Amino acid sequence: MKYNSGVIGSVILFVILLSSIQFVDGQSLTSTTSSFSEQTSYPVFAGKDFIYYFCGSSGHQSGSLYAASSGQPVTFTWEKFTPVSGAFSYYSNETGTTSRLSGLGDGCYRVSFRDNGVDYQFRAWIMNGWITPVATITDSNCQSFTLHGIVTGADYSYSDLATNQPVSVNPGYKYIWESNTILMATIQNPVINRPPSINTIYQLQVTDRAGCTESTQVSYESIVPKAQFSWKTDQPSEAQFTNYQAPLPVQFVNESVNGDVDKYEWMLFKEKSALEKEGATGVIKDSIMETIYLENPAYTYNYTGSYMVKLVAAKQSTGFTCRDTFYLKNYIVIDTSLVKVAPAFTPNGDGINDMLIIRTRSLQSLDFQVFNRWGRIVHRFRKSGYTPGDSELAAWDGKINGKLASPGVYFYVVDAQGRDGKRRRKKGYVELIW
């Protein structure tokens, strides 16, 4: 049988030109353990080869290649490209239906074998990837700081097989900054505005084009405070009234974070309506009623009105002092004055309505008198500097000189001065019932 040498040459050339193509079945060169693969873009050399990436630590050689025949035993001859000479040199050989190389360093590898009378040749590049990230913090001040991601990694490059010209591959680093699993940024050097008031760890994860990933972290030492507070009072609340009454003792509870204990500044504003009246004139001389420099101050509001409070917390560092301000969400509201006398009471000792109670709110002074039908005073309570607790002292137990008064109608007169500046006068009758 005669063979056409031109046909045979064309077949061999066709096989060589397809040397970079991978086959699922039959003759092939591939890698089953690579992290990522892509094809070359040679500037001059015709054809494309696969690049196989393997992730690990700096200096590792984890590359592997797998060559296979159609199922017939063949001799696999392996060669490695030498960039200096621009030629392939012998690496190893192996006989069988498959051949696997492992522990390969960076470079281009070529395998040749003859299978069923046809010569096959395949090439592939190995790149051992690695990443070493470093995270730092710079430009830390009261308003912001900068997270810096510094990355060193594998030099991804290959050579044009026709000209031996080096071709660099962009590692394509991707950055993810997180804090407590919350995404903060996806750029290399983000600026963090409004720094946290507590020491915070920031995690940096860097991934390259091959999927190689490494993480590191940096700790931010906070230099900014966060001002916050609440308030409480020991004045009993009353179900029928929404607000407290004057005088109102208030204990401010400092809930600030990272503030210096000797640098808190409390600003107690004047009463709201008074400020509004001043504002209507176009001139507010001073909106602050009092300033207190304590960590947890106590204050008594003596007059009716709505009051706002501001806290400034400060943290001193080398070269500057950071401050933060917190206002109450709602005003401290103190009720207007009120006087109310019950129409009847039953001092029979049954524990129900035994006292003639005078209901008061936010009084400065009180003069409460009860008269019998002949105009004689049977009970009187008079006090300047009146406080809510005096309401019980002002009550009449229905007794005259220690003896229970006669049942009937009594006349009362109330003259009070409210802590809202209003005078409260009231007259009326009350019935004593046994």
Secondary structure, DSSP 4 states (H G I P E B T S, - for coil): ----HHHHHHHHHHHHHTTT---SSSSEEE-SS-SEEEE---SSSSS--EEEEEE-STT---EEEEEE-SSS-EEEEEEEEETTTTEEEEEEEEEESEEEEEEE-SEEEEEEEEETTEEEEEEEEEEEE-EEEEEEEE---SSEEEEEEEEEE---EEE-TTT--EEE-----EEEEEETTEEEESSSS-EEES--SS-EEEEEEEE-TT--EEEEEEEE-----B--EEEE--SPP-TT-SSB-SSEEEEEEE--BS--TT--EEEEEPPHHHHHHHHHHT--S--EEEEE--SS-EEEE-S-EEE-EEEEEEEEETTEEEEEEEE-SS-EEEPPPEEEE-SEE--SSSSSS-SBPEEEESEEEEEEEEE-TTS-EEEEEEEES--TTHHHHH-B-SEETTEEPPSEEEEEEEEEEETTS-EEEEEEEEEE--
